[in-house]
Amino acid sequence: MIALTLAAITKLRAIQTHHPEDPVVRISVRDVDDSRLSFGITLEANTQPDDDIQQVDGLTIAVDRRSAPRMEGVTVDYTEGEGFRFLHDGQGRSLPLLTIPTLN
């Protein structure tokens, strides 16, 4: 399961107010190479049949089933000026995986 911090939820809701036609938050992950992952967040109109869907504080979060196991233990955070970060709890500490800046 994916976790979202209050800051990430607040920012995603703010972004959605500008895109009411796209109520689904899609989180994706893909391999960059053997040791790195690339994460993404997009807004979409609908979920897909092969999505794992999660409701988080009124947000519909969709992850395709192939990516879902790789998202276990990931927390999405948001910091103004830095953007979204994907944190993975590895061996008791949070490790930043990637930062995605946002365009307001």
C-alpha positions as a Markdown table, in Angstrom:
| # | Residue | x | y | z |
|---|---|---|---|---|
| 1 | Met | 0.0 | 0.0 | 0.0 |
| 2 | Ile | 1.1 | 3.5 | -0.7 |
| 3 | Ala | 1.0 | 6.1 | 2.1 |
| 4 | Leu | 0.6 | 9.8 | 1.5 |
| 5 | Thr | 1.6 | 12.5 | 4.0 |
| 6 | Leu | -0.8 | 15.3 | 4.8 |
| 7 | Ala | 1.3 | 17.7 | 2.8 |
| 8 | Ala | 1.1 | 15.5 | -0.3 |
| 9 | Ile | -2.7 | 15.1 | 0.1 |
| 10 | Thr | -3.1 | 18.8 | 0.4 |
| 11 | Lys | -1.0 | 19.6 | -2.7 |
| 12 | Leu | -2.8 | 16.9 | -4.8 |
| 13 | Arg | -6.2 | 18.3 | -3.8 |
| 14 | Ala | -5.0 | 21.8 | -4.8 |
| 15 | Ile | -3.8 | 20.6 | -8.2 |
| 16 | Gln | -7.1 | 18.7 | -8.7 |
| 17 | Thr | -9.1 | 21.9 | -8.3 |
| 18 | His | -7.5 | 23.1 | -11.5 |
| 19 | His | -8.2 | 19.8 | -13.3 |
| 20 | Pro | -11.7 | 18.7 | -12.1 |
| 21 | Glu | -12.1 | 16.6 | -15.2 |
| 22 | Asp | -9.2 | 14.3 | -14.1 |
| 23 | Pro | -10.1 | 13.0 | -10.6 |
| 24 | Val | -7.8 | 10.0 | -10.5 |
| 25 | Val | -4.3 | 10.3 | -9.2 |
| 26 | Arg | -2.1 | 7.8 | -11.1 |
| 27 | Ile | 1.2 | 6.9 | -9.5 |
| 28 | Ser | 3.6 | 5.0 | -11.7 |
| 29 | Val | 7.0 | 3.4 | -11.4 |
| 30 | Arg | 9.4 | 2.1 | -14.0 |
| 31 | Asp | 13.0 | 1.0 | -14.2 |
| 32 | Val | 15.6 | 3.5 | -15.3 |
| 33 | Asp | 18.4 | 0.9 | -15.2 |
| 34 | Asp | 19.4 | -2.0 | -13.0 |
| 35 | Ser | 19.6 | 0.0 | -9.8 |
| 36 | Arg | 17.3 | 3.1 | -10.3 |
| 37 | Leu | 13.6 | 3.6 | -10.5 |
| 38 | Ser | 11.6 | 6.5 | -11.9 |
| 39 | Phe | 8.3 | 7.5 | -10.3 |
| 40 | Gly | 5.6 | 9.6 | -11.8 |
| 41 | Ile | 2.3 | 11.3 | -10.8 |
| 42 | Thr | -0.4 | 12.2 | -13.3 |
| 43 | Leu | -4.1 | 13.0 | -13.1 |
| 44 | Glu | -6.4 | 11.0 | -15.3 |
| 45 | Ala | -10.1 | 10.9 | -16.0 |
| 46 | Asn | -10.6 | 7.2 | -15.2 |
| 47 | Thr | -9.1 | 4.2 | -13.6 |
| 48 | Gln | -8.1 | 1.2 | -15.7 |
| 49 | Pro | -9.3 | -2.4 | -15.3 |
| 50 | Asp | -5.9 | -3.7 | -14.2 |
| 51 | Asp | -5.3 | -0.9 | -11.6 |
| 52 | Asp | -4.9 | -1.4 | -7.9 |
| 53 | Ile | -7.1 | 1.4 | -6.5 |
| 54 | Gln | -6.8 | 3.0 | -3.1 |
| 55 | Gln | -8.9 | 5.7 | -1.5 |
| 56 | Val | -6.8 | 8.1 | 0.7 |
| 57 | Asp | -8.6 | 11.0 | 2.4 |
| 58 | Gly | -11.0 | 11.4 | -0.6 |
| 59 | Leu | -8.3 | 11.0 | -3.3 |
| 60 | Thr | -8.6 | 8.1 | -5.7 |
| 61 | Ile | -5.1 | 6.6 | -6.1 |
| 62 | Ala | -4.5 | 4.2 | -9.0 |
| 63 | Val | -1.4 | 2.1 | -9.6 |
| 64 | Asp | -1.2 | -0.5 | -12.4 |
| 65 | Arg | -1.0 | -4.1 | -11.0 |
| 66 | Arg | 2.5 | -4.6 | -12.3 |
| 67 | Ser | 3.8 | -1.6 | -10.4 |
| 68 | Ala | 1.8 | -2.1 | -7.3 |
| 69 | Pro | 4.2 | -4.6 | -5.5 |
| 70 | Arg | 7.0 | -2.2 | -6.1 |
| 71 | Met | 5.1 | 0.6 | -4.3 |
| 72 | Glu | 4.8 | -1.4 | -1.1 |
| 73 | Gly | 6.2 | 0.7 | 1.8 |
| 74 | Val | 6.5 | 3.9 | -0.3 |
| 75 | Thr | 5.3 | 7.2 | 1.2 |
| 76 | Val | 4.6 | 10.1 | -1.1 |
| 77 | Asp | 5.5 | 13.4 | 0.5 |
| 78 | Tyr | 5.4 | 17.0 | -0.7 |
| 79 | Thr | 7.6 | 20.0 | 0.3 |
| 80 | Glu | 7.1 | 23.5 | -1.1 |
| 81 | Gly | 10.1 | 24.4 | -3.3 |
| 82 | Glu | 11.2 | 20.7 | -3.7 |
| 83 | Gly | 8.0 | 19.1 | -5.0 |
| 84 | Phe | 6.8 | 15.5 | -4.5 |
| 85 | Arg | 9.2 | 12.9 | -3.0 |
| 86 | Phe | 8.9 | 9.2 | -2.9 |
| 87 | Leu | 10.2 | 7.8 | 0.4 |
| 88 | His | 10.9 | 4.1 | 1.0 |
| 89 | Asp | 11.2 | 2.8 | 4.6 |
| 90 | Gly | 14.4 | 0.8 | 4.3 |
| 91 | Gln | 15.9 | -0.7 | 7.4 |
| 92 | Gly | 14.1 | 1.6 | 9.7 |
| 93 | Arg | 14.9 | 4.9 | 8.1 |
| 94 | Ser | 13.2 | 6.9 | 5.2 |
| 95 | Leu | 15.3 | 7.1 | 2.1 |
| 96 | Pro | 14.4 | 9.8 | -0.5 |
| 97 | Leu | 14.0 | 8.0 | -3.9 |
| 98 | Leu | 13.0 | 10.8 | -6.2 |
| 99 | Thr | 11.8 | 14.4 | -6.2 |
| 100 | Ile | 9.2 | 15.6 | -8.7 |
| 101 | Pro | 8.9 | 19.4 | -8.9 |
| 102 | Thr | 5.5 | 20.8 | -9.4 |
| 103 | Leu | 4.3 | 23.6 | -11.7 |
| 104 | Asn | 1.7 | 25.7 | -10.0 |
